[in-house]
Amino acid sequence: MLTAILHRRRKAAREAAEAAKLAGKSAGEIAEATHRVYGVRLLIAGLLWVSVFLIARGLLAMDVGSSWVRAGIALVPVPFFVWYLMTWTKGVAQMDELERRIELEALGFAFPAALVLLMTLGLLDVAITLNPDDFSVRHIWAMLPLLYYVGLWRAKARYQ
Amino acid sequence: MKNRLKVLRAERDWSQQDLANHLGVSRQTINAIETEKYDPSLPLAMKIGKLFGQCVEKIFTLEE
């Protein structure tokens, strides 16, 4: 059903771009319309990925099935994340040069920040043995997108 | 890098959004170029030159 919805959206976006060209709309207006379509698509892909992750997390917390079934459930969110990533990549391809630079600077901040975070937590774990209920990988990964958004905010502020 | 983009835009009575629409970039990009926080790529600079009918060196000048 979702594929059908996305197919319809894609078709609608193509038709809108054609109509915009015929109506004599500028390159900027067409780009803005394309941005909006990708924004909606990214939101749908992101919400779907997070929903599937939360469902998988909930099922695993209920301790159901054999270890093979549980491993399968743990892998279910991966294709949804890949889809989200592909949507994001397509969105980046539609961006102008400054927007791409902002994305790059955001990642340029997020990667070293993630490295420092993991290094420090690793050292703290050796020093004082961190509580795995608070500082295991299953909690820390969620901090990495936050670092990206901090990087995005910093980069956007720099060019405003 | 200094530029005369704001002056050229004002001469045509265009808003930043108008110029962005002509060039196919975001308004934020135009603002960042005008406030000299961002130097455009060579293709974009040439596109700007073509739009205003001037060579790139007359719009963008390197600061010594």
Backbone of each chain as ProteinMPNN parsed JSONL, in Angstrom:
{"seq_chain_A": "MLTAILHRRRKAAREAAEAAKLAGKSAGEIAEATHRVYGVRLLIAGLLWVSVFLIARGLLAMDVGSSWVRAGIALVPVPFFVWYLMTWTKGVAQMDELERRIELEALGFAFPAALVLLMTLGLLDVAITLNPDDFSVRHIWAMLPLLYYVGLWRAKARYQ", "coords_chain_A": {"N_chain_A": [[0.83, -1.197, 0.0], [1.92, 1.2, 0.853], [3.943, 1.467, -1.021], [2.434, 1.885, -3.278], [1.326, 4.355, -2.641], [3.614, 5.959, -2.586], [4.419, 5.657, -5.227], [2.347, 6.942, -6.54], [2.779, 9.512, -5.532], [5.282, 10.093, -6.622], [4.686, 10.085, -9.329], [2.904, 12.186, -9.355], [4.629, 14.246, -8.642], [6.322, 14.316, -10.855], [4.511, 15.025, -12.824], [3.741, 17.506, -11.837], [6.139, 18.92, -12.07], [6.438, 18.931, -14.835], [4.147, 20.371, -15.545], [4.76, 22.77, -14.321], [6.925, 23.588, -15.838], [5.701, 23.935, -18.294], [4.004, 25.981, -17.589], [5.688, 28.024, -17.473], [7.282, 28.388, -15.237], [10.003, 29.313, -13.079], [13.412, 28.043, -12.755], [14.08, 28.021, -10.086], [11.602, 27.953, -8.776], [10.666, 25.479, -9.586], [12.634, 23.895, -8.436], [12.106, 24.389, -5.761], [9.592, 23.223, -5.47], [10.269, 20.571, -5.944], [11.918, 20.153, -3.744], [10.057, 20.222, -1.682], [8.552, 17.929, -2.21], [10.508, 15.948, -1.779], [11.004, 16.43, 0.891], [8.628, 15.627, 2.133], [8.657, 12.959, 1.4], [10.961, 12.096, 2.707], [10.206, 12.456, 5.338], [8.115, 10.569, 5.545], [9.557, 8.199, 5.054], [11.343, 8.3, 7.212], [9.624, 8.262, 9.445], [8.463, 5.77, 9.083], [10.666, 4.07, 9.315], [11.471, 4.578, 12.014], [9.144, 3.756, 13.305], [9.038, 1.007, 12.657], [11.406, 0.226, 13.878], [10.768, 0.716, 16.582], [8.672, -1.089, 16.94], [10.011, -3.513, 16.49], [11.814, -3.371, 18.609], [10.06, -3.437, 20.753], [8.95, -6.015, 20.426], [11.219, -7.574, 20.816], [11.776, -6.953, 23.441], [9.732, -8.267, 24.682], [10.582, -10.772, 24.709], [10.106, -12.936, 22.885], [9.882, -15.986, 20.877], [12.433, -18.084, 19.207], [16.076, -17.842, 19.288], [16.862, -17.44, 16.671], [14.613, -16.383, 15.451], [14.416, -14.058, 16.916], [16.791, -12.809, 16.156], [16.162, -12.37, 13.511], [14.035, -10.562, 13.789], [15.449, -8.436, 14.843], [16.823, -7.623, 12.621], [14.949, -6.633, 10.911], [14.384, -3.747, 10.853], [16.492, -2.809, 9.248], [16.291, -2.821, 6.255], [14.385, -0.78, 6.066], [15.723, 1.369, 7.098], [17.703, 1.591, 5.144], [16.166, 2.344, 2.992], [15.301, 4.831, 3.926], [17.768, 6.097, 3.986], [18.42, 6.071, 1.257], [16.434, 7.739, 0.287], [17.131, 10.106, 1.55], [19.634, 10.525, 0.362], [18.85, 10.941, -2.299], [17.473, 13.275, -1.918], [19.555, 14.996, -1.176], [20.848, 15.128, -3.59], [19.177, 16.809, -4.942], [19.631, 19.22, -3.85], [20.95, 22.629, -3.685], [24.251, 24.102, -4.191], [25.124, 25.367, -1.777], [23.435, 24.276, 0.145], [24.231, 21.622, 0.023], [26.804, 21.896, 0.968], [26.27, 22.654, 3.564], [25.143, 20.288, 4.537], [27.388, 18.658, 4.349], [29.129, 19.928, 6.164], [27.66, 19.513, 8.464], [27.829, 16.744, 8.748], [30.545, 16.613, 8.946], [30.894, 17.695, 11.43], [29.4, 15.939, 13.004], [30.61, 13.387, 12.772], [33.358, 13.439, 13.958], [32.486, 14.267, 16.492], [30.931, 12.118, 17.309], [32.914, 10.24, 17.447], [34.501, 11.22, 19.561], [32.634, 11.057, 21.605], [32.173, 8.257, 21.76], [34.766, 7.371, 22.298], [35.265, 8.615, 24.77], [33.227, 7.52, 26.368], [34.038, 4.888, 26.252], [36.493, 4.972, 27.593], [35.598, 5.884, 30.08], [34.088, 3.701, 30.781], [36.05, 1.828, 31.244], [37.269, 3.076, 33.37], [35.287, 3.524, 35.42], [33.32, 1.61, 35.102], [30.581, 1.725, 33.415], [27.014, 1.81, 33.749], [25.349, -0.684, 32.04], [22.646, -0.527, 31.436], [22.185, 2.076, 30.946], [24.224, 3.026, 29.272], [24.755, 1.317, 27.082], [25.34, 0.046, 23.703], [22.833, -0.006, 22.525], [21.57, 2.197, 23.514], [23.277, 4.339, 23.04], [23.506, 4.703, 20.253], [21.343, 6.204, 19.461], [22.071, 8.731, 20.082], [23.717, 9.577, 18.099], [22.349, 10.506, 15.664], [21.419, 12.837, 16.836], [23.722, 14.34, 17.176], [24.294, 14.866, 14.514], [22.151, 16.544, 13.894], [22.747, 18.692, 15.543], [25.087, 19.528, 14.303], [23.996, 20.254, 11.834], [22.398, 22.41, 12.569], [24.376, 24.185, 13.48], [25.844, 24.622, 11.103], [23.874, 25.732, 9.441], [23.319, 28.075, 10.804], [25.687, 29.413, 10.503], [25.681, 30.302, 7.845], [23.58, 32.05, 7.705]], "CA_chain_A": [[0.0, 0.0, 0.0], [2.823, 2.357, 0.949], [4.618, 1.589, -2.315], [1.459, 2.491, -4.194], [1.213, 5.784, -2.273], [4.843, 6.629, -3.036], [4.396, 5.665, -6.687], [1.42, 8.021, -6.924], [3.429, 10.798, -5.205], [6.356, 10.287, -7.601], [4.02, 10.427, -10.581], [2.343, 13.534, -9.165], [5.759, 15.193, -8.653], [6.772, 14.43, -12.245], [3.485, 15.791, -13.538], [3.795, 18.893, -11.346], [7.334, 19.542, -12.661], [6.127, 19.171, -16.253], [3.155, 21.455, -15.596], [5.468, 24.003, -13.944], [7.732, 23.979, -17.001], [4.775, 24.438, -19.31], [3.431, 27.24, -17.105], [6.759, 29.019, -17.526], [7.855, 28.633, -13.902], [11.463, 29.399, -13.103], [14.171, 26.892, -12.238], [14.008, 28.093, -8.622], [10.276, 27.519, -8.32], [10.603, 24.026, -9.805], [13.503, 23.297, -7.416], [11.415, 24.494, -4.474], [8.534, 22.211, -5.478], [10.941, 19.268, -5.806], [12.362, 20.097, -2.344], [8.899, 19.898, -0.838], [8.206, 16.521, -2.446], [11.505, 15.122, -1.091], [10.801, 16.637, 2.331], [7.504, 14.762, 2.544], [9.102, 11.571, 1.226], [11.93, 11.826, 3.772], [9.43, 12.358, 6.578], [7.417, 9.271, 5.53], [10.574, 7.142, 5.2], [11.874, 8.402, 8.577], [8.591, 7.798, 10.394], [8.304, 4.326, 8.897], [11.858, 3.423, 9.892], [11.404, 4.68, 13.479], [8.021, 2.918, 13.76], [9.446, -0.405, 12.558], [12.413, 0.02, 14.926], [10.097, 0.657, 17.885], [7.917, -2.353, 16.993], [11.016, -4.581, 16.669], [12.345, -3.205, 19.984], [9.005, -3.902, 21.647], [8.845, -7.473, 20.31], [12.409, -8.17, 21.435], [11.653, -6.758, 24.891], [8.762, -9.253, 25.191], [11.322, -12.039, 24.784], [9.346, -13.978, 22.171], [10.522, -16.763, 19.823], [13.78, -18.625, 19.384], [17.118, -16.831, 19.052], [16.88, -17.148, 15.227], [13.476, -15.476, 15.205], [14.774, -12.767, 17.539], [17.805, -12.182, 15.287], [15.411, -11.905, 12.334], [13.295, -9.346, 14.181], [16.444, -7.365, 15.015], [17.286, -7.166, 11.295], [13.821, -6.07, 10.135], [14.475, -2.296, 10.571], [17.606, -2.451, 8.348], [15.859, -2.344, 4.926], [13.649, 0.482, 6.192], [16.738, 2.415, 7.236], [18.344, 1.74, 3.823], [15.207, 3.12, 2.187], [15.399, 6.205, 4.445], [19.071, 6.611, 3.547], [18.336, 6.324, -0.188], [15.583, 8.925, 0.115], [17.954, 11.242, 1.982], [20.655, 10.726, -0.673], [18.182, 11.554, -3.448], [17.17, 14.647, -1.494], [20.807, 15.754, -1.244], [21.121, 15.352, -5.02], [18.313, 17.91, -5.41], [19.995, 20.467, -3.153], [21.91, 23.489, -4.377], [25.615, 23.91, -3.686], [25.273, 25.771, -0.377], [22.732, 23.288, 0.973], [25.099, 20.433, 0.089], [27.926, 22.235, 1.843], [25.738, 22.618, 4.927], [25.042, 18.861, 4.88], [28.754, 18.154, 4.536], [29.643, 20.469, 7.418], [26.93, 18.854, 9.559], [28.438, 15.423, 8.907], [31.915, 16.883, 9.389], [30.832, 17.907, 12.875], [28.816, 14.776, 13.68], [31.509, 12.221, 12.811], [34.324, 13.544, 15.052], [31.792, 14.361, 17.786], [30.559, 10.743, 17.658], [34.17, 9.575, 17.805], [34.87, 11.692, 20.907], [31.638, 10.506, 22.53], [32.42, 6.82, 21.949], [36.073, 7.217, 22.956], [35.146, 9.014, 26.178], [32.424, 6.516, 27.08], [34.879, 3.694, 26.35], [37.461, 5.188, 28.674], [34.852, 5.945, 31.346], [33.682, 2.334, 31.098], [37.225, 1.183, 31.837], [37.593, 3.74, 34.638], [34.294, 3.374, 36.505], [32.327, 0.622, 34.654], [29.283, 2.375, 33.223], [25.842, 0.95, 33.839], [24.918, -1.045, 30.665], [21.243, -0.141, 31.22], [22.168, 3.481, 30.501], [25.281, 3.37, 28.312], [25.102, 0.269, 26.111], [25.216, 0.485, 22.3], [21.416, 0.166, 22.173], [21.153, 3.549, 23.895], [24.198, 5.372, 22.522], [23.323, 4.955, 18.807], [20.315, 7.237, 19.265], [22.686, 10.05, 20.27], [24.454, 9.951, 16.886], [21.567, 11.441, 14.844], [21.328, 14.135, 17.524], [24.957, 15.076, 16.857], [24.13, 15.341, 13.137], [21.237, 17.698, 13.898], [23.498, 19.82, 16.126], [25.97, 19.966, 13.211], [23.151, 20.909, 10.83], [22.002, 23.698, 13.156], [25.573, 25.04, 13.48], [26.192, 24.986, 9.728], [22.833, 26.635, 8.921], [23.477, 29.361, 11.496], [26.879, 30.055, 9.96], [25.399, 30.917, 6.54], [22.372, 32.885, 7.724]], "C_chain_A": [[0.871, 1.256, 0.0], [3.55, 2.595, -0.376], [3.704, 2.272, -3.319], [1.332, 3.986, -3.926], [2.426, 6.544, -2.813], [4.893, 6.73, -4.558], [3.505, 6.804, -7.183], [2.056, 9.391, -6.684], [4.497, 11.135, -6.248], [5.774, 10.754, -8.941], [3.483, 11.859, -10.504], [3.455, 14.581, -9.229], [6.253, 15.425, -10.075], [5.797, 15.298, -13.044], [3.517, 17.264, -13.128], [4.974, 19.634, -11.967], [7.1, 19.872, -14.141], [5.183, 20.361, -16.399], [3.822, 22.794, -15.292], [6.286, 24.519, -15.118], [6.836, 24.608, -18.07], [4.198, 25.799, -18.903], [4.488, 28.35, -17.044], [7.353, 29.34, -16.168], [9.369, 28.576, -13.983], [12.105, 28.144, -12.522], [14.064, 26.836, -10.714], [12.689, 27.587, -8.088], [10.121, 26.009, -8.481], [11.437, 23.312, -8.727], [12.813, 23.298, -6.055], [10.322, 23.428, -4.358], [9.138, 20.821, -5.273], [11.412, 19.065, -4.366], [11.222, 19.648, -1.429], [8.529, 18.427, -0.973], [9.192, 15.624, -1.693], [11.391, 15.248, 0.412], [9.721, 15.713, 2.855], [7.938, 13.299, 2.482], [10.072, 11.16, 2.35], [11.216, 11.641, 5.103], [8.733, 11.008, 6.664], [8.42, 8.137, 5.779], [11.114, 7.119, 6.631], [10.888, 7.866, 9.597], [8.407, 6.29, 10.317], [9.462, 3.566, 9.546], [11.768, 3.421, 11.422], [10.279, 3.784, 14.019], [8.419, 1.446, 13.758], [10.484, -0.727, 13.64], [11.735, -0.159, 16.281], [9.3, -0.644, 18.034], [8.886, -3.524, 17.255], [11.561, -4.561, 18.095], [11.341, -3.746, 20.992], [8.894, -5.416, 21.637], [10.028, -8.156, 21.004], [12.357, -8.041, 22.959], [10.685, -7.783, 25.501], [9.362, -10.661, 25.246], [10.566, -13.195, 24.11], [10.23, -14.723, 21.157], [11.914, -17.279, 20.157], [14.808, -17.536, 19.073], [17.204, -16.462, 17.567], [15.778, -16.152, 14.86], [13.817, -14.088, 15.743], [15.83, -12.037, 16.702], [17.148, -11.622, 14.027], [14.673, -10.605, 12.627], [14.262, -8.163, 14.301], [16.899, -6.79, 13.679], [16.183, -6.496, 10.469], [13.958, -4.562, 9.876], [15.54, -1.912, 9.539], [17.135, -2.005, 6.959], [15.108, -1.023, 4.978], [14.623, 1.652, 6.357], [17.434, 2.668, 5.897], [17.456, 2.584, 2.906], [15.255, 4.59, 2.605], [16.678, 6.866, 3.926], [19.058, 6.948, 2.049], [17.497, 7.565, -0.471], [16.37, 10.18, 0.46], [19.0, 11.568, 0.904], [20.056, 11.394, -1.91], [17.855, 13.014, -3.141], [18.401, 15.535, -1.583], [21.147, 16.088, -2.699], [20.299, 16.513, -5.581], [18.726, 19.264, -4.815], [20.906, 21.336, -4.002], [23.26, 23.399, -3.659], [25.795, 24.305, -2.222], [24.604, 24.762, 0.547], [23.559, 22.005, 1.113], [26.283, 20.68, 1.029], [27.5, 22.179, 3.31], [25.626, 21.17, 5.409], [26.422, 18.293, 5.199], [29.34, 18.642, 5.861], [28.96, 19.83, 8.627], [27.542, 17.475, 9.833], [29.871, 15.555, 9.408], [31.986, 17.175, 10.876], [30.421, 16.615, 13.577], [29.805, 13.607, 13.801], [32.57, 12.34, 13.915], [33.663, 13.629, 16.42], [31.388, 12.964, 18.266], [31.792, 9.963, 18.12], [34.579, 9.928, 19.23], [33.926, 11.085, 21.94], [31.94, 9.042, 22.832], [33.744, 6.576, 22.671], [35.961, 7.508, 24.449], [34.342, 7.992, 26.97], [33.225, 5.224, 27.261], [35.867, 3.809, 27.501], [36.773, 5.222, 30.04], [34.429, 4.547, 31.785], [34.839, 1.567, 31.738], [37.465, 1.743, 33.243], [36.594, 3.415, 35.74], [33.201, 2.349, 36.203], [30.918, 1.226, 34.614], [28.151, 1.354, 33.28], [25.346, 0.609, 32.426], [23.447, -0.705, 30.384], [21.122, 1.3, 30.728], [23.117, 3.743, 29.336], [25.66, 2.241, 27.361], [24.881, 0.813, 24.699], [23.755, 0.767, 21.948], [20.856, 1.526, 22.608], [21.98, 4.617, 23.177], [23.93, 5.701, 21.053], [22.339, 6.099, 18.574], [20.893, 8.641, 19.443], [23.366, 10.532, 18.986], [23.635, 10.834, 15.941], [21.448, 12.822, 15.491], [22.552, 14.996, 17.212], [24.889, 15.641, 15.436], [23.242, 16.578, 13.118], [21.889, 18.923, 14.545], [24.418, 20.411, 15.053], [25.207, 20.735, 12.142], [22.761, 22.313, 11.311], [23.179, 24.676, 13.123], [25.875, 25.548, 12.069], [25.168, 25.964, 9.141], [23.009, 28.033, 9.528], [24.657, 30.138, 10.901], [26.592, 30.827, 8.645], [24.144, 31.794, 6.514], [22.719, 34.368, 7.796]], "O_chain_A": [[0.62, 2.221, -0.722], [3.751, 3.731, -0.803], [4.133, 3.119, -4.102], [1.242, 4.787, -4.856], [2.297, 7.612, -3.41], [5.339, 7.732, -5.115], [3.856, 7.529, -8.113], [1.913, 10.308, -7.493], [4.616, 12.274, -6.699], [6.284, 11.671, -9.585], [3.595, 12.635, -11.454], [3.268, 15.662, -9.787], [6.563, 16.55, -10.467], [6.192, 16.17, -13.818], [3.343, 18.154, -13.96], [4.862, 20.801, -12.344], [7.5, 20.927, -14.633], [5.378, 21.233, -17.245], [3.508, 23.814, -15.905], [6.34, 25.723, -15.37], [7.154, 25.642, -18.658], [3.938, 26.654, -19.749], [4.206, 29.47, -16.616], [7.872, 30.437, -15.96], [9.942, 27.891, -14.831], [11.451, 27.311, -11.895], [13.97, 25.76, -10.124], [12.643, 26.883, -7.08], [9.527, 25.34, -7.635], [11.03, 22.287, -8.181], [12.917, 22.337, -5.293], [10.142, 22.812, -3.307], [8.599, 19.999, -4.531], [11.324, 17.962, -3.825], [11.399, 18.818, -0.537], [8.229, 17.758, 0.016], [8.785, 14.659, -1.045], [11.649, 14.288, 1.138], [9.883, 15.088, 3.903], [7.636, 12.506, 3.374], [10.015, 10.044, 2.868], [11.58, 10.775, 5.898], [8.745, 10.366, 7.715], [8.181, 7.242, 6.591], [11.321, 6.047, 7.199], [11.256, 7.114, 10.499], [8.221, 5.616, 11.331], [9.265, 2.561, 10.229], [11.966, 2.383, 12.054], [10.434, 3.136, 15.054], [8.175, 0.724, 14.725], [10.456, -1.801, 14.241], [12.077, -1.067, 17.038], [9.256, -1.231, 19.115], [8.639, -4.388, 18.096], [11.745, -5.61, 18.712], [11.706, -4.421, 21.954], [8.76, -6.042, 22.688], [9.868, -9.17, 21.682], [12.836, -8.918, 23.678], [10.796, -8.127, 26.677], [8.749, -11.602, 25.75], [10.41, -14.274, 24.682], [11.201, -14.166, 20.644], [12.491, -16.977, 21.201], [14.448, -16.439, 18.644], [17.565, -15.337, 17.223], [15.981, -15.222, 14.079], [13.54, -13.075, 15.101], [15.782, -10.816, 16.552], [17.517, -10.555, 13.538], [14.683, -9.673, 11.823], [13.94, -7.039, 13.914], [17.307, -5.631, 13.596], [16.462, -5.866, 9.449], [13.671, -4.125, 8.761], [15.501, -0.803, 9.005], [17.523, -0.927, 6.507], [15.182, -0.23, 4.04], [14.403, 2.752, 5.849], [17.723, 3.814, 5.55], [17.941, 3.425, 2.149], [15.25, 5.484, 1.759], [16.676, 8.018, 3.492], [19.605, 7.965, 1.625], [17.817, 8.348, -1.365], [16.292, 11.189, -0.242], [19.223, 12.733, 0.577], [20.661, 12.29, -2.499], [17.953, 13.878, -4.012], [18.315, 16.685, -2.013], [21.657, 17.166, -3.005], [20.682, 17.126, -6.578], [18.231, 20.313, -5.228], [21.557, 20.849, -4.926], [23.392, 22.708, -2.649], [26.542, 23.648, -1.497], [25.138, 24.431, 1.605], [23.586, 21.383, 2.175], [26.702, 19.796, 1.776], [28.248, 21.727, 4.177], [25.972, 20.862, 6.549], [26.606, 17.557, 6.169], [29.967, 17.874, 6.592], [29.579, 19.628, 9.672], [27.746, 17.088, 10.984], [30.353, 14.73, 10.185], [33.011, 16.934, 11.515], [30.998, 16.236, 14.596], [29.829, 12.919, 14.821], [32.682, 11.432, 14.739], [34.206, 13.126, 17.403], [31.482, 12.651, 19.453], [31.731, 9.149, 19.041], [34.957, 9.054, 20.011], [34.354, 10.653, 23.01], [31.965, 8.627, 23.991], [33.846, 5.703, 23.533], [36.48, 6.766, 25.284], [34.706, 7.633, 28.09], [33.11, 4.55, 28.284], [36.054, 2.873, 28.279], [37.277, 4.674, 31.021], [34.406, 4.232, 32.975], [34.64, 0.765, 32.651], [37.81, 1.014, 34.172], [36.983, 3.072, 36.857], [32.248, 2.229, 36.973], [30.185, 1.24, 35.602], [28.317, 0.193, 32.907], [24.961, 1.511, 31.683], [23.046, -0.605, 29.224], [20.1, 1.695, 30.168], [22.838, 4.599, 28.497], [26.791, 2.212, 26.875], [24.314, 1.89, 24.517], [23.468, 1.671, 21.164], [19.804, 1.954, 22.132], [21.461, 5.653, 22.762], [24.103, 6.847, 20.64], [22.476, 6.865, 17.62], [20.289, 9.624, 19.014], [23.571, 11.731, 18.795], [24.164, 11.83, 15.448], [21.383, 13.841, 14.803], [22.446, 16.206, 17.012], [25.36, 16.749, 15.178], [23.534, 17.546, 12.417], [21.62, 20.056, 14.145], [24.518, 21.63, 14.909], [25.693, 21.733, 11.609], [22.794, 23.275, 10.544], [23.011, 25.847, 12.784], [26.127, 26.735, 11.862], [25.532, 26.905, 8.435], [22.861, 29.041, 8.838], [24.622, 31.365, 10.81], [27.193, 31.869, 8.383], [23.698, 32.226, 5.451], [21.822, 35.211, 7.82]]}, "seq_chain_B": "MKNRLKVLRAERDWSQQDLANHLGVSRQTINAIETEKYDPSLPLAMKIGKLFGQCVEKIFTLEE", "coords_chain_B": {"N_chain_B": [[35.848, 37.012, -0.616], [34.768, 39.792, -2.431], [31.641, 41.123, -3.644], [29.241, 42.406, -6.094], [26.633, 41.759, -6.044], [24.3, 42.432, -4.621], [23.889, 45.086, -5.329], [23.533, 44.88, -8.097], [21.248, 43.348, -8.127], [19.466, 45.062, -6.865], [19.347, 47.083, -8.742], [17.746, 45.96, -10.658], [15.509, 45.72, -9.287], [14.846, 43.374, -7.949], [13.876, 40.84, -5.667], [15.585, 38.824, -3.17], [14.546, 36.307, -3.412], [13.52, 36.37, -5.991], [15.851, 36.514, -7.522], [17.011, 34.116, -6.716], [15.174, 32.333, -7.812], [15.625, 32.787, -10.545], [18.165, 31.756, -10.783], [17.977, 29.185, -9.918], [18.561, 28.368, -7.325], [18.566, 28.307, -3.668], [16.965, 30.846, -1.577], [18.463, 31.323, 0.644], [21.027, 30.77, -0.228], [21.545, 32.899, -1.976], [21.435, 35.01, -0.158], [23.597, 34.312, 1.502], [25.713, 34.611, -0.296], [25.563, 37.326, -0.927], [26.057, 38.506, 1.563], [28.604, 37.832, 1.84], [29.351, 35.477, 3.084], [29.586, 33.163, 1.869], [31.263, 31.855, -0.897], [30.428, 31.538, -4.25], [30.366, 28.611, -6.438], [32.361, 28.137, -9.42], [30.713, 27.509, -11.747], [28.207, 28.565, -10.83], [28.864, 31.238, -10.355], [29.447, 32.012, -12.959], [26.975, 31.675, -14.11], [25.596, 33.662, -12.798], [26.96, 35.872, -13.791], [26.233, 35.665, -16.499], [23.488, 36.038, -16.295], [23.307, 38.708, -15.473], [24.561, 39.903, -17.538], [27.286, 40.479, -17.472], [30.879, 40.116, -17.095], [32.416, 37.677, -14.946], [34.507, 38.703, -13.349], [33.808, 41.339, -13.036], [31.775, 41.284, -11.307], [32.509, 39.733, -9.125], [35.182, 40.21, -6.922], [38.489, 39.549, -5.916], [39.645, 39.733, -2.602], [42.412, 41.558, -1.479]], "CA_chain_B": [[35.641, 37.58, -1.943], [33.727, 40.826, -2.464], [30.797, 41.041, -4.848], [28.271, 43.488, -6.309], [25.364, 41.086, -6.328], [23.181, 43.166, -4.018], [23.7, 46.292, -6.149], [22.961, 44.449, -9.388], [19.875, 42.886, -7.864], [18.665, 46.257, -6.562], [19.143, 47.812, -10.014], [16.626, 45.326, -11.374], [14.383, 45.702, -8.354], [14.521, 41.975, -7.672], [14.089, 40.37, -4.29], [16.52, 37.682, -3.138], [13.805, 35.137, -3.904], [13.445, 36.487, -7.46], [17.164, 36.134, -8.063], [17.162, 32.672, -6.461], [14.345, 31.635, -8.811], [16.293, 32.876, -11.837], [19.394, 30.953, -10.801], [17.684, 27.803, -9.518], [19.156, 28.065, -6.018], [17.693, 28.745, -2.582], [17.133, 32.243, -1.171], [19.553, 31.324, 1.618], [22.285, 30.807, -0.976], [21.717, 34.281, -2.445], [21.745, 35.815, 1.029], [24.956, 33.982, 1.955], [26.669, 35.195, -1.256], [25.516, 38.79, -0.769], [26.684, 38.891, 2.835], [29.987, 37.347, 1.706], [29.625, 34.346, 3.975], [29.792, 31.998, 1.007], [31.712, 32.142, -2.265], [29.786, 30.555, -5.138], [31.229, 27.808, -7.308], [32.595, 28.787, -10.722], [29.519, 27.474, -12.614], [27.163, 29.485, -10.346], [29.353, 32.6, -10.604], [29.296, 32.269, -14.402], [25.534, 31.786, -14.336], [25.248, 35.003, -12.305], [27.501, 36.798, -14.789], [25.403, 35.575, -17.714], [22.177, 36.618, -15.987], [23.419, 40.167, -15.411], [25.241, 40.36, -18.752], [28.625, 41.003, -17.139], [31.831, 39.029, -16.842], [32.509, 37.306, -13.533], [35.438, 39.592, -12.628], [33.161, 42.62, -12.743], [30.818, 41.073, -10.197], [33.258, 39.198, -7.98], [36.595, 40.621, -6.873], [39.249, 38.9, -4.858], [40.175, 40.681, -1.614], [43.878, 41.441, -1.327]], "C_chain_B": [[34.494, 38.595, -1.9], [32.87, 40.644, -3.725], [29.779, 42.171, -4.9], [26.861, 42.938, -6.558], [24.16, 41.879, -5.815], [22.839, 44.404, -4.86], [23.009, 45.921, -7.461], [21.509, 44.01, -9.234], [18.958, 44.091, -7.629], [18.368, 47.062, -7.83], [17.952, 47.255, -10.799], [15.371, 45.214, -10.514], [13.893, 44.27, -8.092], [14.697, 41.701, -6.181], [15.118, 39.228, -4.336], [15.841, 36.433, -3.701], [13.711, 35.157, -5.433], [14.756, 36.009, -8.09], [17.403, 34.628, -7.896], [16.372, 31.871, -7.499], [14.996, 31.653, -10.19], [17.486, 31.915, -11.923], [19.159, 29.482, -10.425], [18.381, 27.39, -8.238], [18.204, 28.564, -4.929], [17.948, 30.218, -2.247], [18.297, 32.366, -0.18], [20.91, 31.416, 0.924], [22.577, 32.231, -1.456], [22.122, 35.18, -1.278], [23.192, 35.577, 1.489], [26.017, 34.571, 1.012], [26.72, 36.713, -1.057], [26.212, 39.258, 0.502], [28.134, 38.386, 2.931], [30.362, 36.274, 2.725], [29.926, 33.101, 3.151], [30.218, 32.46, -0.382], [31.118, 31.1, -3.2], [30.811, 29.756, -5.938], [31.401, 28.557, -8.635], [31.365, 28.697, -11.639], [28.43, 28.453, -12.161], [27.581, 30.935, -10.586], [29.173, 32.968, -12.082], [27.826, 32.429, -14.788], [25.061, 33.184, -13.918], [25.72, 36.055, -13.313], [26.641, 36.846, -16.043], [24.052, 36.254, -17.484], [22.222, 38.151, -16.006], [24.162, 40.747, -16.625], [26.6, 40.979, -18.491], [29.58, 39.836, -16.921], [32.009, 38.868, -15.32], [33.394, 38.273, -12.74], [34.83, 40.942, -12.296], [32.164, 42.497, -11.592], [31.554, 40.619, -8.936], [34.71, 39.668, -8.039], [37.275, 39.996, -5.665], [39.798, 39.957, -3.91], [41.67, 40.468, -1.471], [44.236, 41.219, 0.138]], "O_chain_B": [[33.405, 38.305, -1.405], [33.318, 40.087, -4.727], [29.49, 42.812, -3.889], [26.026, 43.579, -7.197], [23.136, 41.982, -6.491], [21.67, 44.725, -5.074], [22.039, 46.555, -7.877], [20.665, 44.268, -10.093], [17.832, 44.137, -8.124], [17.292, 47.641, -7.977], [17.252, 47.983, -11.503], [14.336, 44.699, -10.937], [12.692, 44.006, -8.024], [15.571, 42.273, -5.531], [15.469, 38.738, -5.409], [16.47, 35.616, -4.373], [13.808, 34.12, -6.089], [14.771, 35.225, -9.038], [17.918, 33.958, -8.792], [16.849, 30.854, -8.002], [14.935, 30.666, -10.923], [17.775, 31.346, -12.975], [20.043, 28.643, -10.596], [18.752, 26.229, -8.065], [17.171, 29.165, -5.222], [18.996, 30.77, -2.58], [19.015, 33.366, -0.162], [21.83, 32.06, 1.428], [23.706, 32.71, -1.357], [23.031, 36.002, -1.395], [23.912, 36.518, 1.821], [27.088, 34.98, 1.459], [27.799, 37.304, -1.025], [26.879, 40.293, 0.507], [28.785, 38.505, 3.968], [31.506, 36.173, 3.166], [30.451, 32.113, 3.664], [29.601, 33.351, -0.966], [31.285, 29.901, -2.973], [31.962, 30.165, -6.094], [30.663, 29.5, -8.924], [30.997, 29.698, -12.254], [27.797, 29.101, -12.994], [26.759, 31.766, -10.972], [28.796, 34.093, -12.409], [27.481, 33.213, -15.673], [24.238, 33.804, -14.593], [24.994, 36.992, -13.646], [26.357, 37.916, -16.58], [23.538, 36.951, -18.358], [21.297, 38.804, -16.49], [24.359, 41.959, -16.71], [27.02, 41.894, -19.2], [29.162, 38.721, -16.606], [31.781, 39.793, -14.541], [33.078, 38.622, -11.603], [35.286, 41.619, -11.375], [31.767, 43.494, -10.987], [31.254, 41.066, -7.829], [35.378, 39.541, -9.066], [36.724, 39.926, -4.567], [40.353, 40.962, -4.353], [42.138, 39.335, -1.355], [45.414, 41.096, 0.473]]}, "name": "protein", "num_of_chains": 2, "seq": "MLTAILHRRRKAAREAAEAAKLAGKSAGEIAEATHRVYGVRLLIAGLLWVSVFLIARGLLAMDVGSSWVRAGIALVPVPFFVWYLMTWTKGVAQMDELERRIELEALGFAFPAALVLLMTLGLLDVAITLNPDDFSVRHIWAMLPLLYYVGLWRAKARYQMKNRLKVLRAERDWSQQDLANHLGVSRQTINAIETEKYDPSLPLAMKIGKLFGQCVEKIFTLEE"}
